[in-house]
Amino acid sequence: MKTIQFLTVALMTLGVSTQVSYAQKIEFKEFDLDNGLHVILHEDHSTPIVAVTVMYHVGSKNELPGRTGMAHFFEHLLFEGSANIGRGQYAKYVENAGGALNANTSQDRTFYYDLLPSNQLELGLWLESERMLHAKVEIAGIETQREVVKEEKRQRVDNQPYGNLFSETLDHAFDVHPYSWAPIGSMADLNAAQEQDFKDFYKTYYVPNNAVLSIAGDLDIAQAKQLVQKYFGGIPRGTMYLPAVKEVEPLNKGEVRDTIPGKDQLPMVVKAYHIPAQGTPDYYAVDLLNQVLSQGQSSRLNKSLVDQQELALFCGAFTYNTEHPGLTLAYGLANMGVDPKQVEDAMNAEIERLKNELITEQEFQKLRNQIENDFVSRNSNVAGIAESLANYHMYFGEANLINTEIERYMKVTREDIMNAAKKYYVAQNGVVLYFLNDPTLMKQ
């Protein structure tokens, strides 16, 4: 969901930012309510802002075939209101208090936040408790949000350059695991879903024992505990069975190659490889490998394909940080008149270099500096801190990784990066897609 209203520029500038350094430890308190809700509190009086966030352990991987897009749909639907909040009024409470709110959905979780002046902490807790306890899951709101999601798909996928890149890559890469569809899901599935399907999904996943309440900012820990108990302590524990995703996508199952016709004028080459889940040692090595390939103007793909050979307009590579084994992805947008096979061959050449040569000491030191900078930036505001704390607890059961995960990155050696390239960046473990222009589609 797009941000409904931002704070004023002054408030955003003065209130959100909370600069930290690698050496500065983020202190927090955490506890569980009797209903299973995990609560994390971070106290920071540097600015009069508080972030009230709730993370639900439900994403697109928790959906069933034929009912995809449900988690993303609920990202929208849970702003419809509740038994005590009129339809369309949820955002106005935050707006009128001078705050901002937002939500996002991934393959593994859905995250809501309210960013408010600190004297409105109780308002934020009330709003999120209403969302959790008795949101309006009824046909009027369902029909409204169906149209909202359809329009979002038209704007962000159907009418965007290479907007189907993510969904096509997932579809070709996964045969077993529900990561095979993108969070936005299928419009046909959403149209087919009945009111009871939505009610069942809400009762199953949007419950305290499947959530983390993470609050960061200008608060008093003791008072915040009392308010959390007041607004969330009486919410009953969910009684529906929480099904676990047990499917495991195999590695090295054979290369998948395909051509995807589209309306985009220039060819795009996408290379994806299966990798381990986030938090594993090899995951960190792969993540650093991708930064060698693509981060900054001096990165290997950019220097070779864009600057030296002039085969591509731009290149990139990134790692999906997913709870279950997922993907790493590299891409190159071909220059006009360039055969995409040339782009693929040049990408392969850079990957082979990483398999056969250690990255230089200079590259390695630059990489470590980038990691430290990213680590600091990610937790440079109260909303980011609240989200990181929730993520680390939800995925790893260890919120203190907000202070220590960087050590896992720093343990990665040049040899580890080379070994990751040899192990995972192999044809039988990958997907190669050519996104090519199809003139017949331009008439549609």
Secondary structure as GFF3:
##gff-version 3
##sequence-region A 1 444
A	DSSP	alpha_helix	9	11	.	.	.	ID=ss1
A	DSSP	pi_helix	12	16	.	.	.	ID=ss2
A	DSSP	beta_strand	29	32	.	.	.	ID=ss3
A	DSSP	beta_strand	38	43	.	.	.	ID=ss4
A	DSSP	beta_strand	49	56	.	.	.	ID=ss5
A	DSSP	three_ten_helix	60	62	.	.	.	ID=ss6
A	DSSP	alpha_helix	70	77	.	.	.	ID=ss7
A	DSSP	alpha_helix	90	96	.	.	.	ID=ss8
A	DSSP	beta_strand	100	105	.	.	.	ID=ss9
A	DSSP	beta_strand	110	117	.	.	.	ID=ss10
A	DSSP	three_ten_helix	118	120	.	.	.	ID=ss11
A	DSSP	alpha_helix	121	134	.	.	.	ID=ss12
A	DSSP	alpha_helix	139	153	.	.	.	ID=ss13
A	DSSP	pi_helix	154	158	.	.	.	ID=ss14
A	DSSP	alpha_helix	165	173	.	.	.	ID=ss15
A	DSSP	three_ten_helix	178	180	.	.	.	ID=ss16
A	DSSP	alpha_helix	187	192	.	.	.	ID=ss17
A	DSSP	alpha_helix	195	205	.	.	.	ID=ss18
A	DSSP	three_ten_helix	208	210	.	.	.	ID=ss19
A	DSSP	beta_strand	211	217	.	.	.	ID=ss20
A	DSSP	alpha_helix	221	232	.	.	.	ID=ss21
A	DSSP	beta_strand	256	262	.	.	.	ID=ss22
A	DSSP	beta_strand	268	275	.	.	.	ID=ss23
A	DSSP	alpha_helix	281	294	.	.	.	ID=ss24
A	DSSP	alpha_helix	300	301	.	.	.	ID=ss25
A	DSSP	pi_helix	302	308	.	.	.	ID=ss26
A	DSSP	beta_strand	312	319	.	.	.	ID=ss27
A	DSSP	beta_strand	326	334	.	.	.	ID=ss28
A	DSSP	alpha_helix	340	356	.	.	.	ID=ss29
A	DSSP	alpha_helix	361	378	.	.	.	ID=ss30
A	DSSP	alpha_helix	382	396	.	.	.	ID=ss31
A	DSSP	alpha_helix	401	410	.	.	.	ID=ss32
A	DSSP	alpha_helix	414	424	.	.	.	ID=ss33
A	DSSP	three_ten_helix	427	429	.	.	.	ID=ss34
A	DSSP	beta_strand	430	437	.	.	.	ID=ss35
A	DSSP	three_ten_helix	439	443	.	.	.	ID=ss36
###
